[in-house]
Amino acid sequence: MRTTEYKFAGVKALRPARRMAEPRGERAQVAEASEQLAMLLGATTKSNRYGEHLTLRRWFDEPSAFEPHADSLRLIAPDAPEEARDPEKWLFLDTETTGLSGGTGTYAFLTGIAWWDAGGLQVEQFFMRDHSEEHSVLLALRERMTERPVLVTFNGKSFDWPLLETRFRMTRAIAPRKPLAHLDLLHPARQLWRLRLGTARLPELEKHVLGWERGTDVDSALIPQIYFDFLRGGPAEPLVPIFRHNLMDLRGLAALAARVFSVLAAPQKAECDALELYGVSRILTRRREFDRARELYARTIDAGLSEEIGRSARRELARLAKRGRDYALAISLWEELSATPRGNPEAIEALMELAIHYEHRGRDSAKAAQATREALAHLSAGWRRKGVTASKYRNLRSRLEHRLERLARKTSRSLPLRIGRGEAGGETAASNQEA
């Protein structure tokens, strides 16, 4: 089906229809499919003042509950109140929707929630058998959020919760229950595992971080169309894998939360590999916990990293050492980075830092000038290898040449630039010889 046909098919399927005008045959088919779905799932019909919806509840002994450490909570949600540490107040949330646009025309037709209960995980799923049941589903969700006001999601801050807030507002009757705190695990998961996996998708994290195997799973791209087919009188069976998909997302989310919190609280005890340690170090730096970050970067480098990631870790550790006025360590790291193959951004930055140090703290204009010339050579090599953009090349070249001129005035003698003044479009013979 073409994109436009798919879009308008979904709108038509969700449009509230006049009951008198609806064909009796189609209405009967939807009702029969709804009964069949409830039987296949073992679900029940729940009622409240806004109507009915389908509900499915199941309990699992795994993953088990855990107590989040205050340090890890602060790294994930620094503004969260102390009450957010109480796992009894957590509510895991994941939705299956009619599209990914998140606009007013997108509906969460299946809303899955989970919480710790009796040492295990209680899962509850609310399903809209047709558009008219949305109010009933939203009211049920609001009641659960009142009981457990701390949301835990995976990309829920950007998608699931904003979408649900929109749906609450569209009812003009049910106000959303603002979360006490919102713990979204997507960004810490990216920091911790994207370098290793190349992705931060929940199924991949389950497989490679948690050691879980989902088995056969429905393609997320097919989920909206399966639901639209059901609304138009299609069979119930294709919806069953969607419930399982949502269930696996919730269980995976709860297990991932335990891993993320344990890694951030005590990475040494969590048996982290070098890339995980590097990810924790970056999170600590972003949260301005510089002392912990500095210690962990040093452990990361000793643990063994690829050449590229190792350079990045040394650059970050050098920045923190400079910030802490540990110039001996910073100089040692800058000298290591400056010895790498020409053209690496880390080498250019390290040589610029050495030039600054020797000029302003070491009071050694000759060493400062030498570091500046080497930085210019690395910059030229980086430009030729297309590792430096034209705008950055021109900006850094201007700054480095200005430093050389200033150093020459300080020493009252001429220090030759030895690097041609060619524009970003090409290099002079002098610069090629220097490189």
Sine and cosine of phi, psi and omega as CSV:
sin_phi,cos_phi,sin_psi,cos_psi,sin_omega,cos_omega
0.00,0.00,0.70,-0.71,0.00,-1.00
-0.92,0.39,0.34,-0.94,-0.08,-1.00
-0.85,0.53,-0.71,0.70,-0.04,-1.00
-0.92,0.39,-0.62,0.78,0.03,-1.00
-0.90,0.44,-0.66,0.75,0.02,-1.00
-0.88,0.47,-0.69,0.72,-0.03,-1.00
-0.87,0.49,-0.76,0.66,-0.08,-1.00
-0.98,0.22,-0.39,0.92,0.11,-0.99
-0.91,0.42,-0.65,0.76,0.04,-1.00
-0.91,0.42,-0.68,0.73,0.01,-1.00
-0.88,0.47,-0.68,0.73,-0.01,-1.00
-0.91,0.42,-0.64,0.77,-0.03,-1.00
-0.92,0.40,-0.53,0.85,-0.05,-1.00
-1.00,0.00,-0.21,0.98,-0.07,-1.00
-0.91,0.43,0.79,-0.61,0.06,-1.00
-0.87,0.50,0.82,-0.57,-0.06,-1.00
-0.98,-0.21,0.45,-0.89,0.11,-0.99
-0.96,0.29,0.81,-0.58,-0.08,-1.00
-0.86,0.51,-0.61,0.80,-0.05,-1.00
-0.93,0.36,-0.47,0.89,-0.06,-1.00
-1.00,0.00,-0.22,0.98,-0.06,-1.00
-0.95,0.30,0.73,-0.69,0.01,-1.00
-0.86,0.50,0.71,-0.70,-0.03,-1.00
-0.87,0.49,-0.62,0.79,-0.03,-1.00
-0.89,0.45,-0.71,0.71,-0.01,-1.00
-0.92,0.39,-0.64,0.77,0.02,-1.00
-0.88,0.47,-0.66,0.75,0.01,-1.00
-0.92,0.39,-0.61,0.79,0.01,-1.00
-0.90,0.44,-0.69,0.73,0.01,-1.00
-0.90,0.43,-0.69,0.72,0.01,-1.00
-0.89,0.46,-0.67,0.74,0.01,-1.00
-0.91,0.41,-0.66,0.75,0.02,-1.00
-0.91,0.42,-0.59,0.81,0.03,-1.00
-0.90,0.44,-0.68,0.73,0.05,-1.00
-0.90,0.44,-0.65,0.76,0.01,-1.00
-0.90,0.43,-0.65,0.76,0.02,-1.00
-0.89,0.46,-0.71,0.71,0.01,-1.00
-0.87,0.49,-0.63,0.77,0.00,-1.00
-0.93,0.36,-0.67,0.74,0.00,-1.00
-0.89,0.45,-0.61,0.79,-0.07,-1.00
-1.00,0.00,-0.39,0.92,-0.17,-0.98
0.98,0.21,0.49,0.87,-0.04,-1.00
-1.00,0.01,0.27,-0.96,0.02,-1.00
-0.79,-0.61,0.32,-0.95,0.06,-1.00
-1.00,-0.04,0.79,-0.61,0.03,-1.00
-0.93,-0.36,0.55,-0.83,-0.03,-1.00
-0.83,-0.56,0.51,-0.86,0.20,-0.98
-0.54,-0.84,-0.16,-0.99,-0.12,-0.99
-0.92,0.39,-0.22,0.98,0.02,-1.00
-0.98,-0.20,0.01,1.00,0.04,-1.00
0.77,-0.64,-0.55,-0.83,-0.09,-1.00
-0.81,-0.59,0.29,-0.96,0.15,-0.99
-0.34,-0.94,0.23,-0.97,0.00,-1.00
-1.00,-0.02,0.70,-0.72,-0.02,-1.00
-0.77,-0.64,0.67,-0.74,0.05,-1.00
-0.77,-0.64,0.81,-0.59,0.00,-1.00
-0.84,-0.54,0.70,-0.72,0.07,-1.00
-0.56,-0.83,0.51,-0.86,0.01,-1.00
-0.89,-0.46,0.63,-0.78,-0.02,-1.00
-0.76,-0.65,0.65,-0.76,0.02,-1.00
-0.98,0.19,-0.24,0.97,0.08,-1.00
-0.77,-0.64,0.65,-0.76,-0.02,1.00
-0.96,0.27,0.47,-0.88,-0.03,-1.00
-1.00,0.04,0.33,-0.94,-0.03,-1.00
-0.94,0.33,0.38,-0.92,0.04,-1.00
-0.55,-0.83,0.28,-0.96,0.00,-1.00
-0.98,-0.22,0.92,-0.39,-0.03,-1.00
-0.94,0.34,0.66,-0.75,0.03,-1.00
-0.98,0.19,0.55,-0.84,-0.03,-1.00
-0.88,0.48,-0.59,0.81,-0.02,-1.00
-0.90,0.44,-0.70,0.72,-0.02,-1.00
-0.94,0.34,-0.60,0.80,0.05,-1.00
-0.88,0.47,-0.64,0.77,-0.01,-1.00
-0.90,0.43,-0.56,0.83,0.00,-1.00
-0.95,0.31,-0.57,0.82,-0.02,-1.00
-0.99,0.14,-0.68,0.73,-0.04,-1.00
-0.64,-0.76,0.99,0.11,-0.10,-1.00
-0.88,0.47,-0.38,0.92,-0.02,-1.00
-1.00,-0.08,0.03,1.00,-0.05,-1.00
-0.93,0.36,0.65,-0.76,0.04,-1.00
-0.95,0.31,0.24,-0.97,-0.03,-1.00
-0.86,0.51,-0.53,0.85,-0.02,-1.00
-0.88,0.47,-0.38,0.92,-0.03,-1.00
-0.92,0.40,-0.24,0.97,0.04,-1.00
-0.96,0.29,-0.28,0.96,-0.04,-1.00
-0.98,0.20,0.94,-0.33,-0.03,-1.00
-0.90,0.43,-0.32,0.95,0.05,-1.00
-0.92,0.39,-0.28,0.96,0.00,-1.00
-0.99,-0.16,0.04,1.00,-0.03,-1.00
-0.99,0.14,0.61,-0.79,0.11,-0.99
-0.72,-0.69,0.94,-0.35,0.07,-1.00
-0.97,0.24,0.65,-0.76,-0.11,-0.99
-0.68,-0.73,0.70,-0.71,0.11,-0.99
-0.46,-0.89,0.64,-0.76,-0.04,-1.00
-0.85,-0.53,0.42,-0.91,0.20,-0.98
-0.90,-0.44,0.77,-0.63,-0.22,-0.98
-0.82,-0.58,0.15,-0.99,0.01,-1.00
-1.00,0.07,0.13,0.99,0.03,-1.00
0.16,-0.99,0.09,-1.00,-0.04,-1.00
-0.95,-0.31,0.08,1.00,-0.06,-1.00
-0.95,0.31,-0.54,0.84,0.01,-1.00
0.97,0.25,0.17,0.99,0.00,-1.00
-0.99,0.14,-0.14,-0.99,-0.05,-1.00
-0.93,0.38,-0.30,0.95,0.01,-1.00
-1.00,-0.01,0.07,1.00,0.00,-1.00
-0.98,-0.19,0.75,-0.67,-0.04,-1.00
-0.90,-0.44,0.57,-0.82,0.16,-0.99
-1.00,-0.06,1.00,-0.06,-0.10,-1.00
-0.98,0.18,-0.38,0.93,0.08,-1.00
-0.76,-0.65,0.88,-0.47,0.01,-1.00
-0.91,-0.40,0.89,-0.46,0.01,-1.00
-0.96,-0.28,0.71,-0.70,0.06,-1.00
-0.74,-0.67,0.34,-0.94,0.03,-1.00
-0.44,-0.90,0.43,-0.90,0.03,-1.00
-0.44,-0.90,0.36,-0.93,0.04,-1.00
-0.95,0.31,0.71,-0.70,-0.01,-1.00
-0.42,-0.91,0.82,-0.58,0.05,-1.00
0.83,0.56,0.60,0.80,0.03,-1.00
0.99,0.11,-0.15,0.99,0.01,-1.00
-0.84,-0.54,-0.37,-0.93,-0.07,-1.00
-0.88,-0.47,0.86,-0.51,0.08,-1.00
-1.00,-0.06,0.82,-0.58,-0.02,-1.00
-0.91,-0.41,0.70,-0.72,0.05,-1.00
-0.72,-0.69,0.71,-0.70,-0.02,-1.00
-0.82,-0.58,0.76,-0.65,0.03,-1.00
-0.96,-0.29,0.77,-0.63,-0.07,-1.00
-0.82,-0.58,0.73,-0.68,0.09,-1.00
-1.00,0.03,0.93,-0.36,0.04,-1.00
-0.97,0.26,-0.35,0.94,0.20,-0.98
-0.36,-0.93,0.11,-0.99,-0.10,-0.99
-0.85,0.53,-0.53,0.85,-0.08,-1.00
-0.92,0.40,-0.24,0.97,-0.05,-1.00
-1.00,-0.04,0.06,1.00,-0.05,-1.00
-0.88,0.47,-0.69,0.73,0.00,-1.00
-0.85,0.52,-0.67,0.75,-0.02,-1.00
-0.90,0.44,-0.67,0.74,0.02,-1.00
-0.90,0.44,-0.72,0.70,-0.04,-1.00
-0.90,0.43,-0.61,0.79,0.04,-1.00
-0.91,0.42,-0.66,0.75,0.04,-1.00
-0.88,0.47,-0.66,0.75,0.04,-1.00
-0.90,0.44,-0.68,0.73,-0.01,-1.00
-0.88,0.47,-0.63,0.78,0.02,-1.00
-0.89,0.45,-0.66,0.75,0.03,-1.00
-0.91,0.40,-0.62,0.79,0.01,-1.00
-0.94,0.35,-0.46,0.89,0.09,-1.00
-0.92,0.38,-0.60,0.80,0.02,-1.00
-0.96,0.29,-0.61,0.79,-0.06,-1.00
-0.71,-0.70,1.00,-0.06,-0.22,-0.98
-1.00,0.02,0.08,1.00,0.01,-1.00
-0.98,-0.22,0.93,-0.35,-0.01,-1.00
-0.99,0.13,0.67,-0.74,0.11,-0.99
-0.81,-0.58,0.86,-0.51,-0.11,-0.99
-0.65,-0.76,0.09,-1.00,0.13,-0.99
-0.81,-0.59,0.98,-0.19,-0.14,-0.99
0.94,0.33,0.31,0.95,-0.01,-1.00
-0.96,0.29,-0.42,0.91,0.03,-1.00
-0.93,0.37,-0.52,0.86,-0.03,-1.00
-1.00,-0.04,-0.42,0.91,-0.10,-0.99
-0.78,-0.62,-0.92,0.38,-0.19,-0.98
-0.85,0.52,-0.80,0.60,-0.08,-1.00
-0.94,0.33,-0.68,0.73,0.09,-1.00
-0.85,0.53,-0.61,0.79,0.04,-1.00
-0.89,0.45,-0.71,0.70,-0.01,-1.00
-0.91,0.40,-0.62,0.78,0.07,-1.00
-0.85,0.52,-0.66,0.75,0.05,-1.00
-0.88,0.47,-0.69,0.72,-0.01,-1.00
-0.91,0.42,-0.62,0.78,0.08,-1.00
-0.86,0.51,-0.73,0.68,-0.03,-1.00
-0.90,0.43,-0.58,0.81,-0.03,-1.00
-0.92,0.39,-0.40,0.92,0.02,-1.00
-0.94,0.33,-0.48,0.88,-0.08,-1.00
0.84,0.54,0.35,0.94,-0.03,-1.00
-0.67,-0.75,-0.51,0.86,-0.08,-1.00
-0.90,-0.44,0.92,-0.40,0.01,-1.00
-0.98,0.19,0.66,-0.75,0.03,-1.00
-0.92,0.38,0.53,-0.85,0.07,-1.00
-1.00,0.00,0.95,-0.30,-0.03,-1.00
-0.90,0.44,0.78,-0.62,-0.02,-1.00
-0.90,0.44,0.58,-0.81,0.13,-0.99
-0.90,0.44,-0.59,0.81,0.09,-1.00
-0.40,-0.92,0.40,-0.91,0.00,-1.00
-0.77,-0.64,0.93,-0.36,0.00,-1.00
-0.98,-0.19,0.96,-0.28,-0.01,-1.00
-0.96,-0.26,0.82,-0.57,-0.13,-0.99
-1.00,-0.04,-0.04,1.00,-0.05,-1.00
-0.88,0.47,-0.77,0.64,-0.11,-0.99
-0.93,0.36,-0.70,0.71,0.11,-0.99
-0.89,0.46,-0.57,0.82,0.04,-1.00
-0.90,0.44,-0.63,0.77,0.06,-1.00
-0.88,0.47,-0.71,0.70,-0.02,-1.00
-0.89,0.46,-0.60,0.80,-0.11,-0.99
-0.99,0.12,-0.58,0.82,-0.21,-0.98
-0.76,-0.65,-0.08,1.00,-0.05,-1.00
-0.92,0.39,-0.58,0.81,0.00,-1.00
-0.90,0.44,-0.55,0.83,0.00,-1.00
-0.98,0.18,-0.67,0.74,-0.14,-0.99
-0.99,-0.10,-0.38,0.92,-0.09,-1.00
0.98,0.20,0.05,1.00,0.00,-1.00
-0.42,-0.91,0.24,-0.97,0.08,-1.00
-0.75,-0.66,0.55,0.83,0.05,-1.00
-0.97,0.25,0.62,-0.79,-0.08,-1.00
-0.86,0.51,-0.70,0.71,0.02,-1.00
-0.86,0.50,-0.60,0.80,0.02,-1.00
-0.94,0.34,-0.61,0.80,0.05,-1.00
-0.91,0.42,-0.65,0.76,0.04,-1.00
-0.86,0.51,-0.69,0.72,-0.08,-1.00
-0.95,0.31,-0.74,0.67,-0.18,-0.98
-0.99,-0.11,-0.32,0.95,0.01,-1.00
-0.96,-0.27,-0.70,0.71,-0.05,-1.00
-1.00,-0.04,-0.30,0.96,-0.03,-1.00
0.97,0.23,0.43,0.90,0.01,-1.00
-0.99,-0.12,0.48,-0.88,0.13,-0.99
-0.84,-0.54,0.89,-0.46,0.01,-1.00
-0.95,0.31,-0.49,0.87,-0.15,-0.99
0.98,0.21,-0.46,-0.89,-0.01,-1.00
-0.91,0.42,0.78,-0.62,-0.03,-1.00
-0.70,-0.71,0.54,-0.84,0.00,-1.00
-0.95,0.31,0.60,-0.80,0.08,-1.00
-0.93,0.36,0.84,-0.54,-0.05,-1.00
-0.84,0.55,-0.54,0.84,-0.03,-1.00
-0.92,0.40,-0.36,0.93,-0.04,-1.00
-1.00,-0.01,-0.22,0.98,-0.13,-0.99
-0.86,0.51,-0.75,0.66,0.00,-1.00
-0.84,0.54,-0.70,0.72,-0.06,-1.00
-0.92,0.40,-0.58,0.82,0.05,-1.00
-0.87,0.49,-0.67,0.74,0.01,-1.00
-0.93,0.37,-0.67,0.74,0.02,-1.00
-0.87,0.48,-0.64,0.77,0.04,-1.00
-0.88,0.48,-0.64,0.77,0.03,-1.00
-0.88,0.47,-0.69,0.72,-0.01,-1.00
-0.89,0.46,-0.44,0.90,0.00,-1.00
-1.00,-0.06,0.29,0.96,0.07,-1.00
0.99,-0.14,0.21,0.98,0.01,-1.00
-0.96,0.28,0.11,-0.99,-0.07,-1.00
-0.95,0.31,0.30,-0.95,-0.03,-1.00
-1.00,0.08,-0.48,0.88,-0.14,-0.99
-0.81,0.59,-0.67,0.74,-0.02,-1.00
-0.89,0.45,-0.28,0.96,0.02,-1.00
-0.98,0.20,-0.40,0.92,-0.08,-1.00
-0.86,0.52,-0.71,0.70,0.04,-1.00
-0.89,0.46,-0.42,0.91,0.03,-1.00
-0.94,0.35,-0.65,0.76,0.08,-1.00
-0.88,0.48,-0.67,0.74,0.02,-1.00
-0.91,0.42,-0.67,0.75,0.03,-1.00
-0.85,0.52,-0.72,0.69,0.01,-1.00
-0.90,0.44,-0.65,0.76,0.04,-1.00
-0.88,0.48,-0.70,0.71,0.00,-1.00
-0.91,0.41,-0.59,0.81,0.07,-1.00
-0.87,0.49,-0.68,0.73,-0.03,-1.00
-0.93,0.37,-0.70,0.72,0.02,-1.00
-0.92,0.39,-0.64,0.77,0.05,-1.00
-0.90,0.43,-0.63,0.78,0.02,-1.00
-0.89,0.46,-0.69,0.72,0.00,-1.00
-0.91,0.42,-0.66,0.75,0.03,-1.00
-0.93,0.37,-0.63,0.78,0.02,-1.00
-0.91,0.42,-0.60,0.80,0.04,-1.00
-0.85,0.53,-0.70,0.72,0.01,-1.00
-0.88,0.48,-0.66,0.75,-0.01,-1.00
-0.93,0.36,-0.71,0.70,-0.01,-1.00
-0.87,0.49,-0.73,0.69,-0.05,-1.00
-0.92,0.39,-0.61,0.80,0.01,-1.00
-0.93,0.36,-0.64,0.77,0.01,-1.00
-0.91,0.42,-0.70,0.71,-0.03,-1.00
-0.95,0.32,-0.51,0.86,-0.02,-1.00
-0.97,0.25,-0.68,0.74,-0.07,-1.00
-0.48,-0.88,0.98,0.21,-0.07,-1.00
-0.87,0.49,-0.50,0.86,0.02,-1.00
-0.92,0.38,-0.64,0.76,-0.01,-1.00
-0.97,0.24,-0.40,0.92,-0.06,-1.00
-0.99,0.13,0.13,0.99,0.03,-1.00
0.82,0.58,0.77,0.64,-0.01,-1.00
-0.97,0.23,0.56,-0.83,0.15,-0.99
-0.99,0.10,0.00,-1.00,-0.11,-0.99
-0.88,0.47,-0.63,0.77,-0.03,-1.00
-0.94,0.35,-0.59,0.81,0.07,-1.00
-0.91,0.41,-0.66,0.75,0.05,-1.00
-0.88,0.48,-0.64,0.76,0.04,-1.00
-0.89,0.45,-0.66,0.75,0.03,-1.00
-0.89,0.45,-0.69,0.73,0.04,-1.00
-0.88,0.47,-0.65,0.76,0.02,-1.00
-0.86,0.52,-0.67,0.74,0.00,-1.00
-0.92,0.40,-0.64,0.77,0.03,-1.00
-0.90,0.44,-0.68,0.73,0.03,-1.00
-0.88,0.48,-0.65,0.76,0.02,-1.00
-0.90,0.44,-0.69,0.72,-0.01,-1.00
-0.90,0.44,-0.54,0.84,0.03,-1.00
-1.00,0.03,0.12,0.99,0.10,-1.00
0.91,0.42,0.50,0.87,0.14,-0.99
-0.99,-0.11,0.96,0.27,-0.23,-0.97
-0.94,0.35,-0.59,0.81,-0.02,-1.00
-0.90,0.43,-0.73,0.68,0.04,-1.00
-0.90,0.43,-0.64,0.77,-0.01,-1.00
-0.89,0.45,-0.67,0.74,-0.03,-1.00
-0.89,0.45,-0.71,0.70,0.02,-1.00
-0.88,0.47,-0.65,0.76,-0.07,-1.00
-0.96,0.27,-0.57,0.82,0.08,-1.00
-0.87,0.50,-0.66,0.75,0.01,-1.00
-0.89,0.46,-0.68,0.74,0.05,-1.00
-0.90,0.44,-0.61,0.79,-0.01,-1.00
-0.88,0.47,-0.71,0.70,-0.01,-1.00
-0.89,0.45,-0.65,0.76,0.02,-1.00
-0.93,0.36,-0.46,0.89,-0.05,-1.00
-0.96,0.29,-0.30,0.95,0.03,-1.00
0.99,-0.13,0.88,-0.48,0.00,-1.00
-0.72,-0.69,0.25,-0.97,0.12,-0.99
-0.90,0.43,0.29,-0.96,-0.05,-1.00
-0.85,0.52,-0.70,0.71,-0.05,-1.00
-0.92,0.39,-0.75,0.66,0.00,-1.00
-0.92,0.39,-0.57,0.82,0.04,-1.00
-0.88,0.48,-0.64,0.77,0.05,-1.00
-0.90,0.44,-0.66,0.75,0.01,-1.00
-0.89,0.45,-0.66,0.75,0.01,-1.00
-0.90,0.43,-0.66,0.76,0.03,-1.00
-0.91,0.42,-0.63,0.78,0.03,-1.00
-0.88,0.47,-0.71,0.70,-0.01,-1.00
-0.92,0.39,-0.63,0.77,0.03,-1.00
-0.91,0.41,-0.62,0.78,0.04,-1.00
-0.89,0.45,-0.64,0.77,0.04,-1.00
-0.88,0.47,-0.67,0.74,0.00,-1.00
-0.94,0.35,-0.60,0.80,0.05,-1.00
-0.89,0.45,-0.68,0.74,0.05,-1.00
-0.88,0.47,-0.68,0.74,0.01,-1.00
-0.88,0.48,-0.59,0.80,0.01,-1.00
-1.00,0.05,0.15,0.99,0.01,-1.00
0.88,0.48,0.43,0.90,0.13,-0.99
-1.00,-0.04,0.97,0.23,-0.13,-0.99
-0.95,0.32,-0.47,0.88,0.02,-1.00
-0.88,0.48,-0.72,0.70,0.03,-1.00
-0.92,0.39,-0.67,0.75,-0.01,-1.00
-0.88,0.48,-0.70,0.71,0.00,-1.00
-0.89,0.45,-0.67,0.75,0.01,-1.00
-0.86,0.51,-0.69,0.72,0.00,-1.00
-0.93,0.36,-0.66,0.75,0.03,-1.00
-0.88,0.47,-0.62,0.79,0.00,-1.00
-0.93,0.37,-0.61,0.80,0.09,-1.00
-0.87,0.49,-0.71,0.70,-0.04,-1.00
-0.93,0.37,-0.58,0.81,-0.03,-1.00
-0.93,0.36,-0.32,0.95,-0.01,-1.00
-1.00,0.05,0.00,1.00,0.01,-1.00
-0.97,0.23,0.24,-0.97,-0.01,-1.00
-0.80,0.59,0.58,-0.82,-0.09,-1.00
-0.89,0.46,0.59,-0.81,0.08,-1.00
0.97,-0.23,-0.20,0.98,0.01,-1.00
-0.95,0.33,0.71,-0.70,0.01,-1.00
-0.85,0.53,-0.59,0.81,0.00,-1.00
-0.90,0.43,-0.60,0.80,0.01,-1.00
-0.92,0.38,-0.66,0.75,0.02,-1.00
-0.87,0.49,-0.74,0.67,0.00,-1.00
-0.89,0.46,-0.67,0.74,-0.02,-1.00
-0.88,0.47,-0.68,0.73,0.00,-1.00
-0.92,0.39,-0.60,0.80,0.07,-1.00
-0.90,0.43,-0.64,0.76,0.04,-1.00
-0.91,0.41,-0.63,0.77,0.05,-1.00
-0.89,0.45,-0.65,0.76,0.02,-1.00
-0.88,0.47,-0.68,0.73,0.03,-1.00
-0.89,0.46,-0.71,0.70,-0.03,-1.00
-0.88,0.47,-0.76,0.65,-0.06,-1.00
-0.92,0.39,-0.53,0.85,-0.01,-1.00
-0.96,0.26,-0.72,0.69,-0.18,-0.98
-0.99,-0.15,-0.52,0.86,0.00,-1.00
-0.96,-0.28,-0.65,0.76,0.00,-1.00
-0.99,0.14,-0.27,0.96,-0.02,-1.00
0.79,0.61,0.67,0.75,0.01,-1.00
-0.83,-0.57,1.00,-0.01,-0.08,-1.00
-0.91,0.42,-0.52,0.85,-0.02,-1.00
-0.92,0.40,-0.71,0.70,0.04,-1.00
-0.92,0.40,-0.61,0.80,0.03,-1.00
-0.89,0.46,-0.67,0.74,0.00,-1.00
-0.92,0.40,-0.65,0.76,0.02,-1.00
-0.89,0.46,-0.70,0.72,0.03,-1.00
-0.89,0.45,-0.59,0.81,0.01,-1.00
-0.92,0.39,-0.67,0.74,0.02,-1.00
-0.90,0.43,-0.64,0.77,0.04,-1.00
-0.91,0.42,-0.60,0.80,0.05,-1.00
-0.89,0.46,-0.65,0.76,0.05,-1.00
-0.89,0.45,-0.63,0.77,0.03,-1.00
-0.91,0.42,-0.68,0.73,0.05,-1.00
-0.89,0.45,-0.64,0.77,0.00,-1.00
-0.90,0.45,-0.68,0.73,0.03,-1.00
-0.89,0.45,-0.66,0.75,0.03,-1.00
-0.90,0.43,-0.65,0.76,0.03,-1.00
-0.90,0.45,-0.61,0.79,0.03,-1.00
-0.92,0.40,-0.68,0.73,-0.02,-1.00
-0.91,0.41,-0.52,0.85,0.02,-1.00
-1.00,0.06,0.06,1.00,0.00,-1.00
0.88,0.48,0.51,0.86,0.07,-1.00
-1.00,-0.06,-0.06,1.00,0.00,-1.00
-0.76,-0.65,0.75,-0.66,0.01,-1.00
-0.94,0.33,0.33,-0.94,-0.03,-1.00
-0.88,0.48,-0.69,0.73,-0.04,-1.00
-0.92,0.39,-0.66,0.75,0.03,-1.00
-0.92,0.38,-0.62,0.79,0.03,-1.00
-0.86,0.51,-0.76,0.65,-0.04,-1.00
-0.90,0.43,-0.65,0.76,-0.02,-1.00
-0.90,0.43,-0.75,0.66,-0.03,-1.00
-0.93,0.37,-0.62,0.79,0.01,-1.00
-0.88,0.48,-0.70,0.72,0.01,-1.00
-0.87,0.48,-0.69,0.73,-0.01,-1.00
-0.91,0.41,-0.67,0.75,-0.02,-1.00
-0.93,0.38,-0.67,0.75,0.02,-1.00
-0.92,0.39,-0.59,0.81,0.06,-1.00
-0.90,0.44,-0.63,0.78,0.03,-1.00
-0.90,0.43,-0.68,0.74,0.02,-1.00
-0.87,0.50,-0.68,0.73,0.01,-1.00
-0.89,0.45,-0.64,0.77,0.01,-1.00
-0.92,0.40,-0.66,0.75,0.03,-1.00
-0.90,0.43,-0.58,0.81,0.04,-1.00
-0.90,0.44,-0.64,0.77,0.03,-1.00
-0.92,0.39,-0.59,0.81,0.00,-1.00
-0.90,0.44,-0.63,0.78,-0.04,-1.00
-1.00,-0.01,0.02,1.00,0.03,-1.00
0.83,0.55,0.53,0.85,0.11,-0.99
-0.54,-0.84,0.34,-0.94,-0.07,-1.00
-0.99,0.12,0.80,-0.60,0.12,-0.99
-0.96,-0.30,0.94,-0.33,-0.04,-1.00
-0.88,0.47,0.66,-0.75,0.02,-1.00
-0.92,0.40,-0.62,0.79,0.03,-1.00
0.89,0.46,0.03,1.00,0.07,-1.00
-0.86,-0.51,0.82,-0.58,-0.03,-1.00
-0.87,0.49,0.44,-0.90,-0.04,-1.00
-1.00,-0.07,0.51,0.86,0.02,-1.00
-0.89,0.45,0.51,-0.86,0.04,-1.00
-0.96,0.30,0.06,-1.00,-0.07,-1.00
-0.89,0.46,-0.29,0.96,-0.03,-1.00
-0.98,0.21,-0.20,0.98,-0.01,-1.00
-0.08,-1.00,0.29,-0.96,-0.06,-1.00
-0.91,-0.41,0.48,-0.88,0.05,-1.00
-0.99,0.11,0.21,-0.98,0.02,-1.00
-0.89,0.46,-0.58,0.81,0.01,-1.00
-0.88,0.48,-0.67,0.74,-0.02,-1.00
-0.93,0.37,-0.61,0.80,0.01,-1.00
-0.90,0.43,-0.63,0.78,0.02,-1.00
-0.91,0.42,-0.67,0.74,0.01,-1.00
-0.89,0.45,-0.66,0.75,-0.04,-1.00
-0.92,0.39,0.00,0.00,0.00,0.00
